[in-house]
Amino acid sequence: EQLADAKATMRRDDIRSNEKPSTLPHTLTYHWSSTSYDYFTHYIDDCSKASRKDIQDYVKKYIIGKPYIAGMIINAEMNKTFQPSAFFKPTN
């Protein structure tokens, strides 16, 4: 259900972003130069084909056990309240 909701949200966001013609040149040139025109034009359809297993495989291959950088911009009071350092400890 969450995956279906995420796919629907992506599709709605894509439709909304295409309703503003002024953003299209930037979006198109970004995708064209960093991936390909086909990637850009088929992105939502390809995401719609993704399964839960596809996401699990991706996480196992590219995220779990890989180096990462985590950062936050917060003030001193928020630091005291939320203690983010407890969440971002090295796993070595």
mmCIF file as gemmi writes it, N, C-alpha and C atoms, coordinates in Angstrom:
data_model
loop_
_atom_site.group_PDB
_atom_site.id
_atom_site.type_symbol
_atom_site.label_atom_id
_atom_site.label_alt_id
_atom_site.label_comp_id
_atom_site.label_asym_id
_atom_site.label_entity_id
_atom_site.label_seq_id
_atom_site.pdbx_PDB_ins_code
_atom_site.Cartn_x
_atom_site.Cartn_y
_atom_site.Cartn_z
_atom_site.occupancy
_atom_site.B_iso_or_equiv
_atom_site.pdbx_formal_charge
_atom_site.auth_seq_id
_atom_site.auth_asym_id
_atom_site.pdbx_PDB_model_num
ATOM 1 N N . GLU Axp A 1 ? 0.833 -1.196 0 1 0 ? 1 A 1
ATOM 2 C CA . GLU Axp A 1 ? 0 0 0 1 0 ? 1 A 1
ATOM 3 C C . GLU Axp A 1 ? 0.871 1.252 0 1 0 ? 1 A 1
ATOM 4 N N . GLN Axp A 2 ? 1.949 1.25 0.797 1 0 ? 2 A 1
ATOM 5 C CA . GLN Axp A 2 ? 2.845 2.404 0.834 1 0 ? 2 A 1
ATOM 6 C C . GLN Axp A 2 ? 3.536 2.607 -0.515 1 0 ? 2 A 1
ATOM 7 N N . LEU Axp A 3 ? 3.915 1.515 -1.146 1 0 ? 3 A 1
ATOM 8 C CA . LEU Axp A 3 ? 4.565 1.607 -2.45 1 0 ? 3 A 1
ATOM 9 C C . LEU Axp A 3 ? 3.598 2.181 -3.482 1 0 ? 3 A 1
ATOM 10 N N . ALA Axp A 4 ? 2.36 1.727 -3.452 1 0 ? 4 A 1
ATOM 11 C CA . ALA Axp A 4 ? 1.352 2.259 -4.383 1 0 ? 4 A 1
ATOM 12 C C . ALA Axp A 4 ? 1.12 3.748 -4.13 1 0 ? 4 A 1
ATOM 13 N N . ASP Axp A 5 ? 1.081 4.148 -2.858 1 0 ? 5 A 1
ATOM 14 C CA . ASP Axp A 5 ? 0.916 5.563 -2.523 1 0 ? 5 A 1
ATOM 15 C C . ASP Axp A 5 ? 2.099 6.387 -3.026 1 0 ? 5 A 1
ATOM 16 N N . ALA Axp A 6 ? 3.315 5.863 -2.855 1 0 ? 6 A 1
ATOM 17 C CA . ALA Axp A 6 ? 4.515 6.578 -3.31 1 0 ? 6 A 1
ATOM 18 C C . ALA Axp A 6 ? 4.495 6.746 -4.826 1 0 ? 6 A 1
ATOM 19 N N . LYS Axp A 7 ? 4.102 5.705 -5.538 1 0 ? 7 A 1
ATOM 20 C CA . LYS Axp A 7 ? 4.031 5.785 -6.999 1 0 ? 7 A 1
ATOM 21 C C . LYS Axp A 7 ? 2.991 6.814 -7.441 1 0 ? 7 A 1
ATOM 22 N N . ALA Axp A 8 ? 1.858 6.829 -6.775 1 0 ? 8 A 1
ATOM 23 C CA . ALA Axp A 8 ? 0.805 7.798 -7.108 1 0 ? 8 A 1
ATOM 24 C C . ALA Axp A 8 ? 1.275 9.226 -6.817 1 0 ? 8 A 1
ATOM 25 N N . THR Axp A 9 ? 1.982 9.408 -5.723 1 0 ? 9 A 1
ATOM 26 C CA . THR Axp A 9 ? 2.514 10.724 -5.374 1 0 ? 9 A 1
ATOM 27 C C . THR Axp A 9 ? 3.522 11.193 -6.417 1 0 ? 9 A 1
ATOM 28 N N . MET Axp A 10 ? 4.405 10.289 -6.843 1 0 ? 10 A 1
ATOM 29 C CA . MET Axp A 10 ? 5.385 10.643 -7.87 1 0 ? 10 A 1
ATOM 30 C C . MET Axp A 10 ? 4.691 11.052 -9.171 1 0 ? 10 A 1
ATOM 31 N N . ARG Axp A 11 ? 3.669 10.314 -9.54 1 0 ? 11 A 1
ATOM 32 C CA . ARG Axp A 11 ? 2.948 10.626 -10.782 1 0 ? 11 A 1
ATOM 33 C C . ARG Axp A 11 ? 2.272 12.003 -10.676 1 0 ? 11 A 1
ATOM 34 N N . ARG Axp A 12 ? 1.63 12.274 -9.534 1 0 ? 12 A 1
ATOM 35 C CA . ARG Axp A 12 ? 0.985 13.591 -9.337 1 0 ? 12 A 1
ATOM 36 C C . ARG Axp A 12 ? 2.013 14.718 -9.368 1 0 ? 12 A 1
ATOM 37 N N . ASP Axp A 13 ? 3.146 14.504 -8.684 1 0 ? 13 A 1
ATOM 38 C CA . ASP Axp A 13 ? 4.186 15.531 -8.658 1 0 ? 13 A 1
ATOM 39 C C . ASP Axp A 13 ? 4.735 15.79 -10.059 1 0 ? 13 A 1
ATOM 40 N N . ASP Axp A 14 ? 4.876 14.731 -10.836 1 0 ? 14 A 1
ATOM 41 C CA . ASP Axp A 14 ? 5.374 14.879 -12.204 1 0 ? 14 A 1
ATOM 42 C C . ASP Axp A 14 ? 4.384 15.687 -13.046 1 0 ? 14 A 1
ATOM 43 N N . ILE Axp A 15 ? 3.118 15.383 -12.903 1 0 ? 15 A 1
ATOM 44 C CA . ILE Axp A 15 ? 2.085 16.121 -13.649 1 0 ? 15 A 1
ATOM 45 C C . ILE Axp A 15 ? 2.114 17.596 -13.251 1 0 ? 15 A 1
ATOM 46 N N . ARG Axp A 16 ? 2.193 17.858 -11.952 1 0 ? 16 A 1
ATOM 47 C CA . ARG Axp A 16 ? 2.223 19.255 -11.484 1 0 ? 16 A 1
ATOM 48 C C . ARG Axp A 16 ? 3.463 19.985 -11.991 1 0 ? 16 A 1
ATOM 49 N N . SER Axp A 17 ? 4.604 19.32 -11.963 1 0 ? 17 A 1
ATOM 50 C CA . SER Axp A 17 ? 5.83 19.99 -12.403 1 0 ? 17 A 1
ATOM 51 C C . SER Axp A 17 ? 5.792 20.302 -13.895 1 0 ? 17 A 1
ATOM 52 N N . ASN Axp A 18 ? 5.108 19.481 -14.658 1 0 ? 18 A 1
ATOM 53 C CA . ASN Axp A 18 ? 5.004 19.731 -16.098 1 0 ? 18 A 1
ATOM 54 C C . ASN Axp A 18 ? 3.971 20.79 -16.439 1 0 ? 18 A 1
ATOM 55 N N . GLU Axp A 19 ? 3.156 21.187 -15.485 1 0 ? 19 A 1
ATOM 56 C CA . GLU Axp A 19 ? 2.164 22.233 -15.713 1 0 ? 19 A 1
ATOM 57 C C . GLU Axp A 19 ? 2.8 23.613 -15.71 1 0 ? 19 A 1
ATOM 58 N N . LYS Axp A 20 ? 4.02 23.706 -15.204 1 0 ? 20 A 1
ATOM 59 C CA . LYS Axp A 20 ? 4.713 24.983 -15.159 1 0 ? 20 A 1
ATOM 60 C C . LYS Axp A 20 ? 5.79 24.974 -16.24 1 0 ? 20 A 1
ATOM 61 N N . PRO Axp A 21 ? 5.484 25.513 -17.41 1 0 ? 21 A 1
ATOM 62 C CA . PRO Axp A 21 ? 6.409 25.442 -18.541 1 0 ? 21 A 1
ATOM 63 C C . PRO Axp A 21 ? 7.79 26.026 -18.259 1 0 ? 21 A 1
ATOM 64 N N . SER Axp A 22 ? 7.888 26.974 -17.35 1 0 ? 22 A 1
ATOM 65 C CA . SER Axp A 22 ? 9.175 27.608 -17.09 1 0 ? 22 A 1
ATOM 66 C C . SER Axp A 22 ? 10.183 26.64 -16.456 1 0 ? 22 A 1
ATOM 67 N N . THR Axp A 23 ? 9.714 25.57 -15.835 1 0 ? 23 A 1
ATOM 68 C CA . THR Axp A 23 ? 10.633 24.608 -15.219 1 0 ? 23 A 1
ATOM 69 C C . THR Axp A 23 ? 11.098 23.534 -16.193 1 0 ? 23 A 1
ATOM 70 N N . LEU Axp A 24 ? 10.402 23.374 -17.293 1 0 ? 24 A 1
ATOM 71 C CA . LEU Axp A 24 ? 10.713 22.299 -18.231 1 0 ? 24 A 1
ATOM 72 C C . LEU Axp A 24 ? 12.127 22.392 -18.821 1 0 ? 24 A 1
ATOM 73 N N . PRO Axp A 25 ? 12.58 23.565 -19.279 1 0 ? 25 A 1
ATOM 74 C CA . PRO Axp A 25 ? 13.939 23.618 -19.836 1 0 ? 25 A 1
ATOM 75 C C . PRO Axp A 25 ? 15.013 23.173 -18.84 1 0 ? 25 A 1
ATOM 76 N N . HIS Axp A 26 ? 14.898 23.639 -17.608 1 0 ? 26 A 1
ATOM 77 C CA . HIS Axp A 26 ? 15.881 23.244 -16.594 1 0 ? 26 A 1
ATOM 78 C C . HIS Axp A 26 ? 15.831 21.734 -16.341 1 0 ? 26 A 1
ATOM 79 N N . THR Axp A 27 ? 14.638 21.211 -16.156 1 0 ? 27 A 1
ATOM 80 C CA . THR Axp A 27 ? 14.476 19.785 -15.874 1 0 ? 27 A 1
ATOM 81 C C . THR Axp A 27 ? 14.974 18.936 -17.034 1 0 ? 27 A 1
ATOM 82 N N . LEU Axp A 28 ? 14.583 19.301 -18.23 1 0 ? 28 A 1
ATOM 83 C CA . LEU Axp A 28 ? 14.986 18.548 -19.408 1 0 ? 28 A 1
ATOM 84 C C . LEU Axp A 28 ? 16.502 18.573 -19.596 1 0 ? 28 A 1
ATOM 85 N N . THR Axp A 29 ? 17.113 19.735 -19.51 1 0 ? 29 A 1
ATOM 86 C CA . THR Axp A 29 ? 18.562 19.811 -19.717 1 0 ? 29 A 1
ATOM 87 C C . THR Axp A 29 ? 19.322 19.105 -18.601 1 0 ? 29 A 1
ATOM 88 N N . TYR Axp A 30 ? 18.813 19.167 -17.387 1 0 ? 30 A 1
ATOM 89 C CA . TYR Axp A 30 ? 19.461 18.445 -16.283 1 0 ? 30 A 1
ATOM 90 C C . TYR Axp A 30 ? 19.478 16.949 -16.568 1 0 ? 30 A 1
ATOM 91 N N . HIS Axp A 31 ? 18.336 16.389 -16.881 1 0 ? 31 A 1
ATOM 92 C CA . HIS Axp A 31 ? 18.26 14.945 -17.132 1 0 ? 31 A 1
ATOM 93 C C . HIS Axp A 31 ? 19.005 14.557 -18.402 1 0 ? 31 A 1
ATOM 94 N N . TRP Axp A 32 ? 18.93 15.379 -19.403 1 0 ? 32 A 1
ATOM 95 C CA . TRP Axp A 32 ? 19.596 15.081 -20.666 1 0 ? 32 A 1
ATOM 96 C C . TRP Axp A 32 ? 21.113 15.035 -20.472 1 0 ? 32 A 1
ATOM 97 N N . SER Axp A 33 ? 21.642 15.953 -19.67 1 0 ? 33 A 1
ATOM 98 C CA . SER Axp A 33 ? 23.092 15.994 -19.475 1 0 ? 33 A 1
ATOM 99 C C . SER Axp A 33 ? 23.579 15.004 -18.424 1 0 ? 33 A 1
ATOM 100 N N . SER Axp A 34 ? 22.738 14.627 -17.479 1 0 ? 34 A 1
ATOM 101 C CA . SER Axp A 34 ? 23.199 13.722 -16.424 1 0 ? 34 A 1
ATOM 102 C C . SER Axp A 34 ? 22.792 12.268 -16.651 1 0 ? 34 A 1
ATOM 103 N N . THR Axp A 35 ? 21.753 12.033 -17.417 1 0 ? 35 A 1
ATOM 104 C CA . THR Axp A 35 ? 21.329 10.656 -17.7 1 0 ? 35 A 1
ATOM 105 C C . THR Axp A 35 ? 21.089 10.531 -19.203 1 0 ? 35 A 1
ATOM 106 N N . SER Axp A 36 ? 19.846 10.699 -19.606 1 0 ? 36 A 1
ATOM 107 C CA . SER Axp A 36 ? 19.506 10.692 -21.034 1 0 ? 36 A 1
ATOM 108 C C . SER Axp A 36 ? 18.085 11.218 -21.201 1 0 ? 36 A 1
ATOM 109 N N . TYR Axp A 37 ? 17.771 11.546 -22.425 1 0 ? 37 A 1
ATOM 110 C CA . TYR Axp A 37 ? 16.412 12.009 -22.719 1 0 ? 37 A 1
ATOM 111 C C . TYR Axp A 37 ? 15.401 10.893 -22.446 1 0 ? 37 A 1
ATOM 112 N N . ASP Axp A 38 ? 15.751 9.654 -22.823 1 0 ? 38 A 1
ATOM 113 C CA . ASP Axp A 38 ? 14.85 8.523 -22.577 1 0 ? 38 A 1
ATOM 114 C C . ASP Axp A 38 ? 14.617 8.304 -21.085 1 0 ? 38 A 1
ATOM 115 N N . TYR Axp A 39 ? 15.663 8.469 -20.291 1 0 ? 39 A 1
ATOM 116 C CA . TYR Axp A 39 ? 15.516 8.325 -18.843 1 0 ? 39 A 1
ATOM 117 C C . TYR Axp A 39 ? 14.478 9.319 -18.337 1 0 ? 39 A 1
ATOM 118 N N . PHE Axp A 40 ? 14.592 10.566 -18.8 1 0 ? 40 A 1
ATOM 119 C CA . PHE Axp A 40 ? 13.663 11.613 -18.386 1 0 ? 40 A 1
ATOM 120 C C . PHE Axp A 40 ? 12.238 11.315 -18.829 1 0 ? 40 A 1
ATOM 121 N N . THR Axp A 41 ? 12.07 10.911 -20.085 1 0 ? 41 A 1
ATOM 122 C CA . THR Axp A 41 ? 10.718 10.727 -20.613 1 0 ? 41 A 1
ATOM 123 C C . THR Axp A 41 ? 10.05 9.442 -20.124 1 0 ? 41 A 1
ATOM 124 N N . HIS Axp A 42 ? 10.823 8.481 -19.661 1 0 ? 42 A 1
ATOM 125 C CA . HIS Axp A 42 ? 10.254 7.207 -19.191 1 0 ? 42 A 1
ATOM 126 C C . HIS Axp A 42 ? 10.346 7.023 -17.688 1 0 ? 42 A 1
ATOM 127 N N . TYR Axp A 43 ? 10.847 8.026 -16.977 1 0 ? 43 A 1
ATOM 128 C CA . TYR Axp A 43 ? 11.126 7.887 -15.55 1 0 ? 43 A 1
ATOM 129 C C . TYR Axp A 43 ? 9.909 7.439 -14.737 1 0 ? 43 A 1
ATOM 130 N N . ILE Axp A 44 ? 8.802 8.107 -14.875 1 0 ? 44 A 1
ATOM 131 C CA . ILE Axp A 44 ? 7.614 7.783 -14.07 1 0 ? 44 A 1
ATOM 132 C C . ILE Axp A 44 ? 7.096 6.39 -14.42 1 0 ? 44 A 1
ATOM 133 N N . ASP Axp A 45 ? 7.04 6.059 -15.689 1 0 ? 45 A 1
ATOM 134 C CA . ASP Axp A 45 ? 6.593 4.718 -16.079 1 0 ? 45 A 1
ATOM 135 C C . ASP Axp A 45 ? 7.529 3.647 -15.528 1 0 ? 45 A 1
ATOM 136 N N . ASP Axp A 46 ? 8.833 3.916 -15.577 1 0 ? 46 A 1
ATOM 137 C CA . ASP Axp A 46 ? 9.787 2.943 -15.047 1 0 ? 46 A 1
ATOM 138 C C . ASP Axp A 46 ? 9.663 2.81 -13.529 1 0 ? 46 A 1
ATOM 139 N N . CYS Axp A 47 ? 9.446 3.92 -12.844 1 0 ? 47 A 1
ATOM 140 C CA . CYS Axp A 47 ? 9.25 3.86 -11.393 1 0 ? 47 A 1
ATOM 141 C C . CYS Axp A 47 ? 7.98 3.083 -11.046 1 0 ? 47 A 1
ATOM 142 N N . SER Axp A 48 ? 6.977 3.206 -11.878 1 0 ? 48 A 1
ATOM 143 C CA . SER Axp A 48 ? 5.722 2.496 -11.639 1 0 ? 48 A 1
ATOM 144 C C . SER Axp A 48 ? 5.897 0.983 -11.711 1 0 ? 48 A 1
ATOM 145 N N . LYS Axp A 49 ? 6.928 0.543 -12.403 1 0 ? 49 A 1
ATOM 146 C CA . LYS Axp A 49 ? 7.202 -0.896 -12.527 1 0 ? 49 A 1
ATOM 147 C C . LYS Axp A 49 ? 7.987 -1.453 -11.341 1 0 ? 49 A 1
ATOM 148 N N . ALA Axp A 50 ? 8.537 -0.575 -10.509 1 0 ? 50 A 1
ATOM 149 C CA . ALA Axp A 50 ? 9.367 -1.018 -9.389 1 0 ? 50 A 1
ATOM 150 C C . ALA Axp A 50 ? 8.546 -1.804 -8.379 1 0 ? 50 A 1
ATOM 151 N N . SER Axp A 51 ? 9.131 -2.88 -7.899 1 0 ? 51 A 1
ATOM 152 C CA . SER Axp A 51 ? 8.469 -3.724 -6.899 1 0 ? 51 A 1
ATOM 153 C C . SER Axp A 51 ? 9.154 -3.552 -5.537 1 0 ? 51 A 1
ATOM 154 N N . ARG Axp A 52 ? 8.542 -4.094 -4.545 1 0 ? 52 A 1
ATOM 155 C CA . ARG Axp A 52 ? 9.14 -4.07 -3.205 1 0 ? 52 A 1
ATOM 156 C C . ARG Axp A 52 ? 10.498 -4.763 -3.227 1 0 ? 52 A 1
ATOM 157 N N . LYS Axp A 53 ? 10.601 -5.872 -3.953 1 0 ? 53 A 1
ATOM 158 C CA . LYS Axp A 53 ? 11.865 -6.592 -4.051 1 0 ? 53 A 1
ATOM 159 C C . LYS Axp A 53 ? 12.927 -5.747 -4.737 1 0 ? 53 A 1
ATOM 160 N N . ASP Axp A 54 ? 12.544 -5.002 -5.774 1 0 ? 54 A 1
ATOM 161 C CA . ASP Axp A 54 ? 13.49 -4.107 -6.442 1 0 ? 54 A 1
ATOM 162 C C . ASP Axp A 54 ? 14.088 -3.106 -5.451 1 0 ? 54 A 1
ATOM 163 N N . ILE Axp A 55 ? 13.243 -2.549 -4.606 1 0 ? 55 A 1
ATOM 164 C CA . ILE Axp A 55 ? 13.699 -1.571 -3.622 1 0 ? 55 A 1
ATOM 165 C C . ILE Axp A 55 ? 14.598 -2.245 -2.589 1 0 ? 55 A 1
ATOM 166 N N . GLN Axp A 56 ? 14.224 -3.425 -2.123 1 0 ? 56 A 1
ATOM 167 C CA . GLN Axp A 56 ? 15.055 -4.157 -1.167 1 0 ? 56 A 1
ATOM 168 C C . GLN Axp A 56 ? 16.423 -4.481 -1.769 1 0 ? 56 A 1
ATOM 169 N N . ASP Axp A 57 ? 16.444 -4.904 -3.023 1 0 ? 57 A 1
ATOM 170 C CA . ASP Axp A 57 ? 17.705 -5.209 -3.697 1 0 ? 57 A 1
ATOM 171 C C . ASP Axp A 57 ? 18.579 -3.961 -3.806 1 0 ? 57 A 1
ATOM 172 N N . TYR Axp A 58 ? 17.967 -2.835 -4.131 1 0 ? 58 A 1
ATOM 173 C CA . TYR Axp A 58 ? 18.7 -1.575 -4.242 1 0 ? 58 A 1
ATOM 174 C C . TYR Axp A 58 ? 19.32 -1.197 -2.895 1 0 ? 58 A 1
ATOM 175 N N . VAL Axp A 59 ? 18.53 -1.283 -1.841 1 0 ? 59 A 1
ATOM 176 C CA . VAL Axp A 59 ? 19.011 -0.924 -0.504 1 0 ? 59 A 1
ATOM 177 C C . VAL Axp A 59 ? 20.179 -1.829 -0.107 1 0 ? 59 A 1
ATOM 178 N N . LYS Axp A 60 ? 20.053 -3.127 -0.358 1 0 ? 60 A 1
ATOM 179 C CA . LYS Axp A 60 ? 21.139 -4.056 -0.023 1 0 ? 60 A 1
ATOM 180 C C . LYS Axp A 60 ? 22.408 -3.755 -0.81 1 0 ? 60 A 1
ATOM 181 N N . LYS Axp A 61 ? 22.256 -3.394 -2.076 1 0 ? 61 A 1
ATOM 182 C CA . LYS Axp A 61 ? 23.419 -3.17 -2.941 1 0 ? 61 A 1
ATOM 183 C C . LYS Axp A 61 ? 24.089 -1.819 -2.698 1 0 ? 61 A 1
ATOM 184 N N . TYR Axp A 62 ? 23.305 -0.767 -2.508 1 0 ? 62 A 1
ATOM 185 C CA . TYR Axp A 62 ? 23.87 0.571 -2.498 1 0 ? 62 A 1
ATOM 186 C C . TYR Axp A 62 ? 23.835 1.305 -1.148 1 0 ? 62 A 1
ATOM 187 N N . ILE Axp A 63 ? 23.101 0.808 -0.165 1 0 ? 63 A 1
ATOM 188 C CA . ILE Axp A 63 ? 22.943 1.574 1.067 1 0 ? 63 A 1
ATOM 189 C C . ILE Axp A 63 ? 23.48 0.844 2.296 1 0 ? 63 A 1
ATOM 190 N N . ILE Axp A 64 ? 23.017 -0.369 2.539 1 0 ? 64 A 1
ATOM 191 C CA . ILE Axp A 64 ? 23.409 -1.09 3.748 1 0 ? 64 A 1
ATOM 192 C C . ILE Axp A 64 ? 24.91 -1.375 3.735 1 0 ? 64 A 1
ATOM 193 N N . GLY Axp A 65 ? 25.564 -0.971 4.798 1 0 ? 65 A 1
ATOM 194 C CA . GLY Axp A 65 ? 26.985 -1.217 4.939 1 0 ? 65 A 1
ATOM 195 C C . GLY Axp A 65 ? 27.885 -0.302 4.126 1 0 ? 65 A 1
ATOM 196 N N . LYS Axp A 66 ? 27.321 0.71 3.485 1 0 ? 66 A 1
ATOM 197 C CA . LYS Axp A 66 ? 28.111 1.632 2.67 1 0 ? 66 A 1
ATOM 198 C C . LYS Axp A 66 ? 28.405 2.909 3.468 1 0 ? 66 A 1
ATOM 199 N N . PRO Axp A 67 ? 29.502 3.577 3.137 1 0 ? 67 A 1
ATOM 200 C CA . PRO Axp A 67 ? 29.799 4.842 3.814 1 0 ? 67 A 1
ATOM 201 C C . PRO Axp A 67 ? 28.708 5.879 3.539 1 0 ? 67 A 1
ATOM 202 N N . TYR Axp A 68 ? 28.517 6.755 4.481 1 0 ? 68 A 1
ATOM 203 C CA . TYR Axp A 68 ? 27.51 7.793 4.299 1 0 ? 68 A 1
ATOM 204 C C . TYR Axp A 68 ? 27.933 9.061 5.021 1 0 ? 68 A 1
ATOM 205 N N . ILE Axp A 69 ? 27.273 10.125 4.671 1 0 ? 69 A 1
ATOM 206 C CA . ILE Axp A 69 ? 27.463 11.403 5.34 1 0 ? 69 A 1
ATOM 207 C C . ILE Axp A 69 ? 26.093 11.857 5.806 1 0 ? 69 A 1
ATOM 208 N N . ALA Axp A 70 ? 26.014 12.258 7.053 1 0 ? 70 A 1
ATOM 209 C CA . ALA Axp A 70 ? 24.76 12.772 7.596 1 0 ? 70 A 1
ATOM 210 C C . ALA Axp A 70 ? 25.044 14.14 8.196 1 0 ? 70 A 1
ATOM 211 N N . GLY Axp A 71 ? 24.188 15.075 7.937 1 0 ? 71 A 1
ATOM 212 C CA . GLY Axp A 71 ? 24.382 16.4 8.482 1 0 ? 71 A 1
ATOM 213 C C . GLY Axp A 71 ? 23.068 17.087 8.775 1 0 ? 71 A 1
ATOM 214 N N . MET Axp A 72 ? 23.128 18.011 9.71 1 0 ? 72 A 1
ATOM 215 C CA . MET Axp A 72 ? 21.942 18.771 10.083 1 0 ? 72 A 1
ATOM 216 C C . MET Axp A 72 ? 22.353 20.2 10.363 1 0 ? 72 A 1
ATOM 217 N N . ILE Axp A 73 ? 21.483 21.119 10.053 1 0 ? 73 A 1
ATOM 218 C CA . ILE Axp A 73 ? 21.699 22.512 10.425 1 0 ? 73 A 1
ATOM 219 C C . ILE Axp A 73 ? 20.62 22.841 11.447 1 0 ? 73 A 1
ATOM 220 N N . ILE Axp A 74 ? 21.037 22.892 12.698 1 0 ? 74 A 1
ATOM 221 C CA . ILE Axp A 74 ? 20.1 23.166 13.788 1 0 ? 74 A 1
ATOM 222 C C . ILE Axp A 74 ? 20.771 24.118 14.78 1 0 ? 74 A 1
ATOM 223 N N . ASN Axp A 75 ? 19.945 24.747 15.588 1 0 ? 75 A 1
ATOM 224 C CA . ASN Axp A 75 ? 20.503 25.645 16.592 1 0 ? 75 A 1
ATOM 225 C C . ASN Axp A 75 ? 20.825 24.852 17.87 1 0 ? 75 A 1
ATOM 226 N N . ALA Axp A 76 ? 21.484 25.504 18.805 1 0 ? 76 A 1
ATOM 227 C CA . ALA Axp A 76 ? 21.947 24.846 20.03 1 0 ? 76 A 1
ATOM 228 C C . ALA Axp A 76 ? 20.783 24.257 20.838 1 0 ? 76 A 1
ATOM 229 N N . GLU Axp A 77 ? 19.686 24.967 20.882 1 0 ? 77 A 1
ATOM 230 C CA . GLU Axp A 77 ? 18.527 24.48 21.641 1 0 ? 77 A 1
ATOM 231 C C . GLU Axp A 77 ? 17.967 23.187 21.039 1 0 ? 77 A 1
ATOM 232 N N . MET Axp A 78 ? 17.848 23.157 19.736 1 0 ? 78 A 1
ATOM 233 C CA . MET Axp A 78 ? 17.366 21.94 19.077 1 0 ? 78 A 1
ATOM 234 C C . MET Axp A 78 ? 18.347 20.794 19.287 1 0 ? 78 A 1
ATOM 235 N N . ASN Axp A 79 ? 19.633 21.103 19.294 1 0 ? 79 A 1
ATOM 236 C CA . ASN Axp A 79 ? 20.634 20.072 19.526 1 0 ? 79 A 1
ATOM 237 C C . ASN Axp A 79 ? 20.449 19.44 20.904 1 0 ? 79 A 1
ATOM 238 N N . LYS Axp A 80 ? 20.188 20.277 21.907 1 0 ? 80 A 1
ATOM 239 C CA . LYS Axp A 80 ? 19.952 19.764 23.265 1 0 ? 80 A 1
ATOM 240 C C . LYS Axp A 80 ? 18.675 18.924 23.319 1 0 ? 80 A 1
ATOM 241 N N . THR Axp A 81 ? 17.642 19.399 22.649 1 0 ? 81 A 1
ATOM 242 C CA . THR Axp A 81 ? 16.341 18.729 22.697 1 0 ? 81 A 1
ATOM 243 C C . THR Axp A 81 ? 16.348 17.382 21.973 1 0 ? 81 A 1
ATOM 244 N N . PHE Axp A 82 ? 16.876 17.361 20.763 1 0 ? 82 A 1
ATOM 245 C CA . PHE Axp A 82 ? 16.777 16.159 19.929 1 0 ? 82 A 1
ATOM 246 C C . PHE Axp A 82 ? 17.999 15.255 19.987 1 0 ? 82 A 1
ATOM 247 N N . GLN Axp A 83 ? 19.129 15.75 20.438 1 0 ? 83 A 1
ATOM 248 C CA . GLN Axp A 83 ? 20.368 14.979 20.556 1 0 ? 83 A 1
ATOM 249 C C . GLN Axp A 83 ? 20.647 14.13 19.309 1 0 ? 83 A 1
ATOM 250 N N . PRO Axp A 84 ? 20.817 14.78 18.167 1 0 ? 84 A 1
ATOM 251 C CA . PRO Axp A 84 ? 21.01 14.032 16.916 1 0 ? 84 A 1
ATOM 252 C C . PRO Axp A 84 ? 22.266 13.17 16.9 1 0 ? 84 A 1
ATOM 253 N N . SER Axp A 85 ? 23.268 13.505 17.715 1 0 ? 85 A 1
ATOM 254 C CA . SER Axp A 85 ? 24.494 12.704 17.709 1 0 ? 85 A 1
ATOM 255 C C . SER Axp A 85 ? 24.215 11.258 18.122 1 0 ? 85 A 1
ATOM 256 N N . ALA Axp A 86 ? 23.138 11.02 18.835 1 0 ? 86 A 1
ATOM 257 C CA . ALA Axp A 86 ? 22.776 9.657 19.219 1 0 ? 86 A 1
ATOM 258 C C . ALA Axp A 86 ? 22.343 8.831 18.012 1 0 ? 86 A 1
ATOM 259 N N . PHE Axp A 87 ? 21.889 9.493 16.949 1 0 ? 87 A 1
ATOM 260 C CA . PHE Axp A 87 ? 21.417 8.794 15.757 1 0 ? 87 A 1
ATOM 261 C C . PHE Axp A 87 ? 22.506 8.616 14.711 1 0 ? 87 A 1
ATOM 262 N N . PHE Axp A 88 ? 23.544 9.439 14.774 1 0 ? 88 A 1
ATOM 263 C CA . PHE Axp A 88 ? 24.574 9.441 13.748 1 0 ? 88 A 1
ATOM 264 C C . PHE Axp A 88 ? 25.93 8.986 14.294 1 0 ? 88 A 1
ATOM 265 N N . LYS Axp A 89 ? 25.926 7.878 14.98 1 0 ? 89 A 1
ATOM 266 C CA . LYS Axp A 89 ? 27.175 7.339 15.514 1 0 ? 89 A 1
ATOM 267 C C . LYS Axp A 89 ? 27.819 6.419 14.491 1 0 ? 89 A 1
ATOM 268 N N . PRO Axp A 90 ? 29.145 6.418 14.434 1 0 ? 90 A 1
ATOM 269 C CA . PRO Axp A 90 ? 29.822 5.474 13.514 1 0 ? 90 A 1
ATOM 270 C C . PRO Axp A 90 ? 29.48 4.032 13.864 1 0 ? 90 A 1
ATOM 271 N N . THR Axp A 91 ? 29.399 3.195 12.853 1 0 ? 91 A 1
ATOM 272 C CA . THR Axp A 91 ? 29.049 1.793 13.065 1 0 ? 91 A 1
ATOM 273 C C . THR Axp A 91 ? 30.268 0.882 13.071 1 0 ? 91 A 1
ATOM 274 N N . ASN Axp A 92 ? 31.471 1.454 13.113 1 0 ? 92 A 1
ATOM 275 C CA . ASN Axp A 92 ? 32.694 0.64 13.072 1 0 ? 92 A 1
ATOM 276 C C . ASN Axp A 92 ? 32.877 -0.186 14.289 1 0 ? 92 A 1
